[in-house]
Amino acid sequence: MSMKLVSSGSYNVRASEMAHLQDRTPKTVNCAVHFLDDTVETFEVDKRGKAQQLLDKVFEHLELVEKDYFGLQYMDLAPGDDTLRWLDPLKTIKKQCRGPAYEFFFRVKFYVSDPSKLAEEYTRYHFFLQVKRDILSGKLVCTEANAAMLASYAVQSELGDFNPDEHKEGYLSGFLFVPNQNKDFEKQVAEKHKQHRGQTPADAEYNFLERAKRLEMYGVDLHNARDQSNIDIQLGVTSAGLVVFQNNLKINTFSWAKIVKISFKRKQFFIQLRREVADSVEDSDGKGEKAQNEPVENLIGFNMVSYRSCKNLWKSCVEHHTFFRLHHPHPPSKKIFSMGSKFRYSGRTEFQSLEESRRRAKIERSFSRSPSKRYRRTVGAVSREAILEENRYIEGYRQMSKSQTFSGHSSSSPNHSNNSSSSGGGGGVGVGGGGASSSLTA
């Protein structure tokens, strides 16, 4: 009987040590979530799992049923003008956020166009908290009269009916409703508060949202841009379409019904509008002959701060159009050689959410409303130091780097000429082609 001798051997020291270290590495991460009532909760989630698991835990913690309007934001430390980004539920947390400190902000992502669509008082309460925060931060701009009326509804919700024995002069000095608030504004709020006698907290919050929905900048997702004249503007994405603002004034509107396609290429964002038929156009020889039913193409372009900000605007358009205009989201294209981003909105649409609300039995439940923070008054105004801690915390990451400056207009393709919207205002460079595009069908 012959025996074979083993003449060689090996042992991977590095692989063995790495495997040992991986066994000791925590499989979970702690995520701190800041809620609209200023509370903070920590959730433990799988490190390699999708972000959807964190969203599920947040909704379970809140016991929120109409959850499709909400999302989580996080601070992106990469250069760009958009510090806060929405957490994508289909990607891992680790891929989107830089740890080890994982902090998120629970916010309204899709602003309902009519509060009566919301079946639950509890959902309207969260919308109420969000809009209050938008006004205080300066995101939602409104006139002093509107701000005073909205603030009076907020006071009615929290303090109830005006009582002269309890609500003495200066009883609102501890509240903060708007930036740069003063005593004259508080007196206006106090006078309007007297008009709301008999309204329950739910009634006051509903009336608050009814008035807020009429504001021009309600529910607008703003993005900094420049038009073809190199003028600073803001592009706003809403449930109804795209809006162009300049110095907080609306100068143009493109409804989803008029938009055929949205696309982007590098730092340029494009809107392709439906073709308009020219009833009559004089020919070039000046004889007055008419060319009937000649189609006119409208392709409008805008310059964005960076590629990332341009893509974020495009993604916001895709999400808002899908959520508010479609019955169900379209799956991403499966073409192997398709160019550009394959991003598509993956959640439920407003139509699906409303259909489920109709089928679901209405739940009558009680919940506790969180009292507003009280702030001390300083010389000349209300102290904003404590109030704007979160804003300053976020603004700390907005320091403009040299990669964030606006570049000049990119050179247009020779096959395209500059076009402007027929309705005027907010036009851009008319350049064809995009890094990614999305056709809009309602």
N, C-alpha and C positions, 0 to 999 in steps of 0.2 A: 504494500500500500504506500503510494507516494504522497508527500505532503508539500503544499505550495507555501512558500515563505513570503510574507508581505514585505516588500522592499521599499515602500514609501508611505508617507502620511502627511497630513496638513491639518491645521486648526486655525480658524479665522478668529483672531483675538478681537479685532475691531467690531466685527458683526456681533459677537457675543456680548460685548460691552454695550453697544448701542441698543440691542434688544433688551438688556437689563434696564437701561435708562428709560426706554419707552414704556416699560412696565410701571415705572415709578412716576411717569408724567401724568398729571391729572387729566382725566378724560372729559371733564366738565369745565365750564367757565361760568363766572358770576356776572350777570348783566344787571346794571342799575337802570331802572326806568323812572323818569320824572313824569308824573301825571299832571293833568290840567288843574287839579286842585292843590298843586304844589307839594303833594306827598311824593315820597320816593320809596320804591320797593325793589328788592333784589331777587332775581330769578336765576336758578341754576339750570343750565341747558347743556346738551351734548356738544362738545367742542367741534365735532366733525358733522354735526347734523345741520339740516336746513334751517334758515331763519324762521320758517313757518312755525316751528315748535315754540319759539319765544313769543310770537304773536298769539298762538293758541293759549299759552299760559297767562299772557296779559289779559286777553278777553275773558278767560276763566276767572281770573282774579277780580275783574270788574263786574263779572256776571252780565256782560254786555251782549245783547242779542242782535241788534241792528249794527253789526260790526264792520260792514263793508265800506263804510264812509271813513274809517279811521286807519291809521298806520303808525309806524315808528320811524322817527328821524334820528340820524346820527351825524356827528361832526366829522367831515372829511378834511384831513390835514393836508391833502395834496393841493398844490397851487390852483387857484380858480376863484371865481367870484361867488360861487354858490357853496357856502360852508356846510349848510345842512342838506343832507341827501336822504331820500327815502330808502328804507331797508327793503331789499328785494327778497321776498319769502322763498324764492326758488334757489337762492344761492346760500352758501354757508356764511355764518356770521364772521368767521375768521377771514374769509376771502374779501369781505366788504369793509371791515373795520380793523383799525390798528389797535391791538391790545397793548398791555394786558388789562387796562381799565376800559371796560365796555360800558358806555353810557348812551342811553337812548331817551328820546322825548316822545311821549304819546300825544299825537296831534290829529286834528281833522285833516284828511287828505282830499276828500271830495265834498265840497260844500253844497248841501241840498238847496235846490232853487226855491223850494217852498217848504217851510217847516211842517205844514199839514201832512206832507208825505211821510213824516216820521210817526210811526205808530205809538212809540213809547215815550212817556214823559222823561224817563231816565236818559234816553238818547238826546232829547232836546236839551236837557240840562248840560250835557257835555258840549253840545254845540254852543250853548249860551256861554259857558266858560271859555271856549276857544275864541269866540268873537270879542268877548271882553278883553282877552289877552291881546288880540289883534289891534284893538283900539288903543290900549295902553302902550303898546310897543311902537305905535305909529305906522304899522303895516296897513291898517284900515283907516284911511283918511276920510274925515267927514267934517261938516260945518259945526260950529260951536252949538248951534241950536239943536242939530241932530244928536250931537254928543251928549248934550244936557238931557235930552229926552231919553236916550238910551241909558244913561247913568241913573235916571230916576226910576226906570223899571228895575234896574239892578238893586237899587236901594229898597224898593218895594218888595222884591223877592227875598231880601235878607232881613230887613227890619220890620216888614209888615206895614200896616197903616200908620200914617203920620199921627203922632200923639204929642200935642204941645207940652204936656207935662214931662214927657221923657226926652223929646227931641228939641232941645234948647238950641239957641244960636251957636253955630259952629259944630253941630253934632256930626257933620260930614268931614271934619278936618282930618280925621284919621284914615279916610278912604282915599284911594287914588284911582281915577277913572281915565284920565287923559294925560299925555305928556305936558309938562309946564302948567300944571293945574294951579289956579289961584282962588282967592276967596270969592270973587265975583262969580266965577263958574259954579262954585259950591252953592251960592245963593240961588242961582237959576235952577240947579238940581233940586234944592229943597222946595222951591215953589212948585215945581212940576210933580214932586213926590206927593204933594197934598192932593193931586188930581186922581190918584190911583187907588183911592179908598175902596176896599172890598175885594181887591184882586189877590188871589192866592199866589204863592210862589210860582206854581205852574202857569197861572194866567199871565203873570208879569214876564216870565221868561219867554212865553209864546209871543206876547206882544213885542218884546225886545227883538226877537228874531224876525218877526213880521216887518218891523221897521228897518232892521239891519239889512234885509235882503234887497231893499230898494237902493242901497248905496252903490255908487258906481264901482267901487273897488271891493265890494263884498265877494269873497270866494275867489279872488283873482290870484293866480300863481305868477308872480312877477319875475321877469328875467331882463337884465341889463343888455342893451344892444345899441347899435348906431345905424342910422338910415343912410341912403346914398349921398346925402349932403354932409355926412360925418357929424350929424347932430345926435346928441345923447337922447335916447328914448328908452322906454321899457315895453317889452312884449308881455302881455298878460294872457294866460290860458284859463279859460272858464268853462262852465258847463255848456255855454252857448256857442263858443268859438274862440277866436283870437282877437285880442283888443290891443291897440297901440296907445300908449300914454306918453305924454311929454309934460314934465313938471306937474305930475299928478292930474293932468287933464286928458280926458279921452279925445283922441284926434282921429281915430279910425277903428272900424270894426269889421272883422271877417267872420261871418257865421259859418258853422260847419256845413250848412246846406250849400254854400257858395264855393267851398274848397274841394278840389279834386284830389290833390296830393300834397303832402308835406315831405320835405327831404332836407338833408344837410350834407355839406361837404367841407371838411376841415372846420374853419371858423364861420362859414356862411350857412345861413338857414333860409330855406326857400318855401314859398307858398305858391302853388299852382291853382288858380281860380278857374271856375267854369267858364267856358267860352261864351262871350257875348256876341250877339249878332248885330252888326252895324246896319241900320236901316238904309242909309244912303251915304256914299262916300264919293266925293268928286274925283274924277280921274286926273292923272298928272298933267295932261295937256291943257287943263283949265277950260275946257269947252262946256263944262257943266253937266256932262253925262254922268249917270249914277251907276254904281255897282251895288246891286241888291244882295242882301243876306250874306255879307262877307264876314266870316268868323274873325273875331279879335282875341288873341291869346294874351292872358295876363299871367305873368310869372314875376313874382316879387321876391327880392332877396334882402337879407339883413346881415350886418356884420356883428358877430358876437365877440365876447371877451376872449374866449379860448375854445379849443376843440371840445373840452369836457363840458363847458357851459352850453355849447351849441347842441351837443348830444343830449344833455339833460333837458333842454327845452323841447327837443324833438320827442323824447320819451314821455315828457309831461303831456304833450299833445296827443300822442298815441293812447295814453292811459285815460285822459279826460274824454276823448272822443269815444273810445270803446265803452267806458263806464256809463256815460250819459246818453249815447245815441244808439247803441246796439243792444239787441236782445240777449246775445251771448257772445263771449269773446271768440275771435277767430284764432285757430291754432297757428303757430309760426310756419312759414314755408318750409317744405321738406326738399326743396331743390338743392342738389349737391353743389352746383356751381353758382348759386345765387350770390350776388355781391352785396356788401353792406351789412348793417346790423340786422339780426333776426329777432330782435326784441319785440315782444308783444305783451299786452296786459294779460295777466294770468288769473286774476281774481274774478269774482262775480260782478255782474253789471247791476246798475240801479234797477233795471227791469226785473232781474232775477230776485233781487233783494225785496222789492215791493211785492212780487208774486208770493214769495215765501211768507211775508208779513200778513198777506190776506188769508193764506191757508192756516197760519198759526193762530191758536186761540190767544186772545189778548190777556196778558199777564198783569194783574193788578198787584203791584208790590210797592212797599214803602222803602225809602232810602234816606240817608242823612245828607243834607247839603253842607258842604264845608264853608265855614265863615271866612270872609275876606280877611286878608292881612290888614293890620292897622299900622300906620306909619306916623312918626312924629313930624311935626312941622319945623322947618328951619327958616332962616331969614329969607323973606320974600316969596317963598314957595313951599311946596311939600318936598320932603327929602326923597330924592330919587335913588339914593345910594343903595338902599336895601332892596328897592323894587326892581331895579334893573340889573341885579346881580347876574341873573341868567343871561340877559342880553349882552352884558359886558364879557361874560365868560365865553360866549359864542363869538363876540366881536374880536376877541383876542386872536382868533385864528383867521381874521379877515385882513391881516396886514398884507398889503399889496406887494407882491414880489415883481421883479422885473419881467417875469414871464407872463404877467397878467395885464400888461398894458395893451390898449387897442392898437391893432396894426392898421395900416392904411387899407384902402379897398384893394381886394385881390383883383388881378387882371381878368377881365371877362374873356370868355371864349369868343373867337372872331365870328362865330356863327350866330351869336346872340347879341342883341342890342339891349340897352337899358330900358326897362319898362316901369311904369308906375301904375298904381291902382286907379281905376276909373273913378273911384269915390274920393280920391285925393288923400294926402297926408300919409306919413309913415311909410313911404315907399322905400325900396331898396334897389340893389343892383339885380338886374334880370339876367341871371346866369343859369344855364341848364345843367342838369346832372347833379347828383348828390352822393355823399358817402353812404347814405341810407335813405330810403323813402318809404312812405306809407300811403296807400290809396285810401281815401275816406269815402265810405258809402253809408248812407243812413237808411 
